[in-house]
Amino acid sequence: MPAAFDFTPLNRVVFGAGALSRLGELASELGARRVLLVTDPGLEKVGHPARAAEALRAAGLTVAIFDGVEENPTTRHVDRGVEAARALAADCLVAVGGGSAMDVCKGINFLFTNGGRMADYRGHGKATRPMLPSIGVPTTSGTGSEGQSYALIADEVTHQKMACGDRKAAFRVALLDPELTLTQPAQVTAVTGIDSIAHAVESMVCTKASAISQALSAEAWRLLSTHFEKVLNAPGDLNARAAMQLGAYFAGSAIEASMLGCAHSCANPLTAHYGTTHGLAVGVMLPHVVRYNSAVCGDVYARLDGDLPERLTGFLSAAGLATSLSKLCVDRNQLPTLAEEAAQQWTAQFNPRPVTSADLLGLYEAAF
């Protein structure tokens, strides 16, 4: 018998080439008048924030742009965004960008509406007051944050990542326009694609997985594994870009319905200590985690691919990415410290095979 579950769809999804033109209409339907648009300065040159702001203003809305988002955002970025929201007296938030912009947007929503610090919302369901309606507009095919209620924000001082989740923080609308992903640099296409593939794989087997989450994971894997190398080799292929964007959304939705495992637990300390891009860190660890977990869920992995670890390593190689921690210049002497920190990460508890810090050290050693 399938495992019991309780599932409610998180948000409305609007998907299609050119869908950005509907942003003003969608925001107006949410009752917006004053919109804070959260983005990063790197997108300015390709014009996505400007086009989004134009669509909002064409609907008669007042717009202010906060572009103070950086990769691996911290509480400092959220605090500055809250100041911008207060200055505008925002009644709606729109995120345009990758996972960092969407995480900061959610973080702003927590603090602007409920007060306190990000640490107050670590975990799930800690917000007690209503939150602003918001729209997520991804420009990458990676984190799937547009389909999740969590913001991943690092403490500015300790760099410890905090997963802060609440259904009220989820985007009311996920607006998926694959045309926006055509401008991704090749490296961004590669690492975000690996990240979304990892989401599909880990969410498939974690302890909270259900029939619905696995259906989402499997469809995400089908779309992502079929089209990842296509977008690497033909970055202008809009059909492949659309499949990757939709696959990333399905994978993000699978995370929301099930959770992640210890590949992500291992990745976060690598990012904190070495600045390793999240998708790359997860990608290097994942084949070894799959081998470790196969003792208890190899049959489930086989539903995705008969030789999943080799397939995953092949994706890294196809993208010209590192396949080991030594190639990432990780200090081998620091592996025990990384393992201790990985054991404290929230997602470790959802791994299908229980892990201790000693097990995690073994995974780091295997990846080295």
C-alpha angles and dihedrals in degrees: 000000000000115000117267116258143175111214132177120173109249104215150347115278123209111186132177145094109286093017091134088080088070094059096101092048092049094047091049090053087058090055096254123167104154114036127191108206110207117202144130127262093240091072094057093084093057092047102232097129091046092051091048092050090048091053090050094047091047086062090055096258128141111236134194121183122220108191099168095114121124133180114283092016122217136200088272092066092048093049092053090049091052089055089054091049091051093048089055096038084228120206096182136032128210124189119203115182143039130321093294093059092046093048092050090048090055091045090053089051092054096051099035093054104028105026127214127083132309090252088065089067100046107136122019138311099011097132112099101183132062116271132217121272110254142185126213118211110182119204093185134052099231133081099034087216088146087070097046139076094216132097116201107209128166124221107252093226105036097027087221108152117236122202106211115184138177130149088230088063094055118107111263087214130027107202110199115191110167091197087073091062094057090083096057113124113243093252092052091048089053101047096040090048091052089048093054091046089053090052091055092049099044096043089052094068110022120121095259094053117130137180090271096045091048091051088054092045093049094049090046090052092048093053097040100042092047096049107029096091090040092062090046092053099034107027092175094059101117094189091056091045090052091051091050093049093049090045091052090052092049090049091050090050089050089055090052090052097042117006133229137275143228098299086073091043089056093045098056097064089048090056093045096049103031105021089240111172107257097235092050093048091051092044094054093049099041102077090054092047090051091053091049094048095043089084088073106023108021090126091058092049088050089063086068101038136343093229102027101165092053091046091052093049088049091057090055092049093047089055093048091243129145116271099196140043091240089062088053089056093243114168107243091209089062095057094097090055091049090050093052090051093045090054089060094054115110097232093059090077091061096053110122091232114048115249133203126191087262090055091048091050087054090053091050090049091050091050093047 
